[in-house]
Amino acid sequence: MSDKPKGAILQRDKETYAIVPRIPVGLVTPEKLENIAKVARKYKIPIIKITSGQRFALVGIKKDDLDNIWKDLDMDMGKATELCLHYVQACPGTAVCKFGVQDSLGLGVEIEKLFSGIDLPAKVKIGVSGCHFSCGESFVRDIGILGMKKGWTLIVGGNSGHRARIGDILAENLSKDEIIDLTKKVLEYYKNNAKKRERMARFVHFVLIFCSLHFLFYHTCLSVP
């Protein structure tokens, strides 16, 4: 049985750990910020890093301090290695941005609440953007949601890693209820059909190849006299 501490990532030195508290869509209160700083000083945490997923990574933690740090932080554990939804990132959208045409923050919070507890074949990251500038990195996330004047656009299969891939547009001009419902259906299909640790980008890539070959085979057969 593994003795790997829950909610912690072993670092390069093989001695210390990093943790990532859950911060939905990157929104944090002054009280939370002050408490993070207090905990970092108390336990002499050497590095606090803002991640690409709009979260704080606390790095360089001793194993014996992990439980007490989580207790003092009083924050939920953010997922970092588990096979599930890791985070939803979102741009400011109509909350404050002059370019925003849709409420990306509000939708992002709702999306995370709905899907954060679902087990999935691999980690999933969702990016929600409130306009066509796509500051929520919607086209390079496993699932991207893009706000346009006529409604929401759903994008699937993006990835910004070493095998980068621009996501494919699945549907456009959706209402809030429709985008949530379709996101749920995409995650369910992915959960039921993808291989373990197969990221959404690879899954979508092979599904598209299969569908293209099936279409070609079907129409070739029909054209044979």
C-alpha positions in Angstrom: 0.0 0.0 0.0 1.4 3.4 -1.0 2.5 5.8 1.7 2.2 8.8 -0.7 0.7 11.7 1.2 -2.8 12.7 0.0 -2.9 16.0 -1.9 0.9 16.3 -2.2 3.4 16.0 -5.0 7.0 14.8 -4.3 9.5 17.3 -5.6 12.8 16.9 -7.5 14.8 16.6 -4.3 12.8 13.4 -3.4 12.4 14.9 0.1 10.0 17.8 0.0 6.5 18.2 -1.3 4.2 20.7 -3.1 0.5 21.2 -2.5 -2.1 23.1 -4.5 -5.1 24.3 -2.5 -8.4 24.4 -4.5 -9.1 28.0 -5.8 -12.1 27.9 -8.1 -11.5 30.0 -11.3 -8.6 31.8 -9.5 -10.8 33.8 -7.2 -9.3 34.4 -3.8 -10.3 36.6 -0.9 -7.9 38.9 1.1 -8.5 36.7 4.1 -7.4 33.6 2.2 -4.3 35.4 0.9 -3.4 36.5 4.4 -3.8 33.0 5.8 -1.7 31.5 3.0 1.1 34.0 3.8 0.7 33.2 7.5 1.0 29.5 7.0 4.0 29.9 4.6 5.8 31.9 7.3 4.9 29.5 10.1 6.2 26.4 8.3 9.0 28.2 6.4 7.6 27.3 3.0 10.3 28.6 0.5 8.2 29.0 -2.7 4.7 30.1 -3.5 4.1 29.9 -7.2 1.0 30.9 -9.2 0.3 28.1 -11.6 -1.1 28.1 -15.1 -4.4 26.9 -13.7 -4.8 30.1 -11.6 -3.9 28.3 -8.3 -1.2 28.7 -5.7 1.4 26.0 -5.4 3.1 25.8 -2.0 6.5 24.2 -2.7 9.2 22.8 -0.5 7.1 21.3 2.3 8.4 18.7 4.7 6.4 15.5 4.8 5.8 15.8 8.6 4.2 19.2 8.2 1.7 18.3 5.5 -1.3 17.4 7.7 -0.8 20.5 9.9 -0.5 22.8 6.9 -3.7 21.6 5.4 -5.4 22.0 8.8 -4.1 25.6 9.2 -4.9 26.5 5.6 -8.5 25.4 6.0 -8.8 25.0 2.2 -9.9 22.1 0.0 -7.2 20.1 -1.7 -6.8 20.9 -5.3 -6.3 18.0 -7.6 -2.8 17.6 -9.1 -2.2 14.0 -10.1 -5.6 12.4 -9.7 -7.7 11.2 -12.7 -10.4 13.7 -12.5 -11.2 17.4 -13.2 -8.2 19.3 -12.0 -9.4 22.8 -12.3 -11.5 25.3 -14.2 -9.7 28.5 -15.2 -11.7 31.5 -16.3 -11.1 35.0 -17.5 -12.9 38.0 -15.9 -15.6 38.1 -18.6 -18.5 40.5 -18.1 -17.7 40.8 -14.4 -15.1 43.5 -15.0 -13.6 43.2 -18.5 -14.7 45.7 -21.1 -14.3 43.1 -23.9 -16.4 40.5 -22.1 -19.7 39.4 -23.7 -20.5 36.4 -21.5 -20.2 35.7 -17.7 -17.2 33.4 -17.8 -16.5 33.6 -14.1 -20.0 32.7 -13.1 -20.1 29.8 -15.5 -16.7 28.6 -14.5 -17.6 28.4 -10.8 -20.8 26.5 -11.7 -18.9 24.1 -14.0 -16.4 23.3 -11.3 -19.1 22.7 -8.7 -20.9 20.3 -11.0 -18.0 18.2 -12.3 -15.2 18.4 -9.7 -16.2 15.1 -8.1 -16.3 12.9 -11.2 -13.7 10.2 -11.7 -12.3 10.3 -15.3 -9.9 8.3 -17.4 -7.2 11.0 -17.1 -6.8 14.5 -15.7 -9.1 17.1 -17.3 -8.6 20.9 -17.4 -11.4 23.3 -18.5 -10.9 26.8 -19.8 -13.8 29.3 -19.9 -13.4 32.6 -21.8 -15.8 35.5 -21.9 -15.1 36.7 -25.4 -13.2 35.7 -28.6 -9.9 36.8 -27.2 -9.9 33.5 -25.3 -8.0 34.6 -22.3 -9.2 31.5 -20.5 -7.1 29.4 -23.0 -10.2 27.6 -24.2 -8.6 26.2 -27.4 -5.7 24.5 -25.5 -7.7 22.9 -22.7 -9.3 19.4 -22.6 -12.6 21.2 -22.7 -12.9 24.8 -23.7 -15.9 27.1 -23.4 -15.9 30.4 -25.4 -18.3 33.2 -24.9 -19.6 35.0 -28.1 -22.4 37.5 -28.6 -24.8 34.8 -29.7 -24.0 32.4 -27.0 -21.4 29.8 -25.9 -19.1 27.7 -28.0 -17.9 24.3 -26.9 -14.4 23.2 -27.8 -13.0 19.7 -27.1 -9.6 18.1 -27.3 -7.2 21.0 -26.8 -3.8 20.5 -25.2 -0.8 22.8 -24.5 1.6 20.1 -23.5 4.5 18.6 -25.4 2.0 17.2 -27.9 0.2 20.4 -28.4 -3.2 20.4 -30.1 -5.8 23.1 -30.9 -9.2 21.9 -29.8 -12.1 21.2 -32.2 -15.3 23.2 -32.1 -18.2 20.9 -31.2 -21.1 23.3 -31.0 -21.8 27.1 -31.2 -24.4 29.6 -30.1 -25.5 27.6 -27.0 -27.4 28.9 -24.0 -25.9 28.5 -20.5 -28.1 25.4 -19.8 -27.2 23.9 -23.2 -23.4 24.4 -22.7 -23.6 22.8 -19.2 -25.7 19.9 -20.6 -23.3 19.3 -23.6 -20.2 19.5 -21.3 -21.8 16.8 -19.1 -22.5 14.6 -22.2 -18.9 15.0 -23.4 -17.4 14.1 -20.1 -19.7 11.1 -19.8 -18.8 9.8 -23.3 -15.1 10.4 -22.5 -15.4 8.5 -19.2 -17.2 5.5 -20.8 -14.9 5.2 -23.9 -11.4 6.5 -23.3 -8.5 4.4 -22.1 -7.0 4.9 -18.6 -4.7 8.0 -18.7 -5.7 8.8 -22.2 -6.0 12.6 -22.3 -8.9 14.2 -24.1 -6.7 15.5 -26.9 -5.5 12.0 -27.9 -9.0 10.6 -27.4 -10.6 13.2 -29.7 -7.8 12.8 -32.2 -8.4 9.0 -32.6 -12.2 9.4 -32.5 -12.0 11.8 -35.4 -9.7 9.4 -37.4 -12.1 6.6 -36.7 -15.1 8.6 -37.8 -13.3 9.8 -41.0 -12.2 6.2 -41.9 -15.8 4.9 -41.2 -17.3 7.7 -43.4 -14.8 7.0 -46.2 -15.4 3.2 -46.0 -19.2 3.7 -45.9 -19.4 5.9 -48.9 -16.8 3.8 -50.9 -19.0 0.8 -50.4 -22.1 2.7 -51.5 -20.4 3.7 -54.7 -19.4 0.2 -55.7 -21.8 -1.1 -58.3 
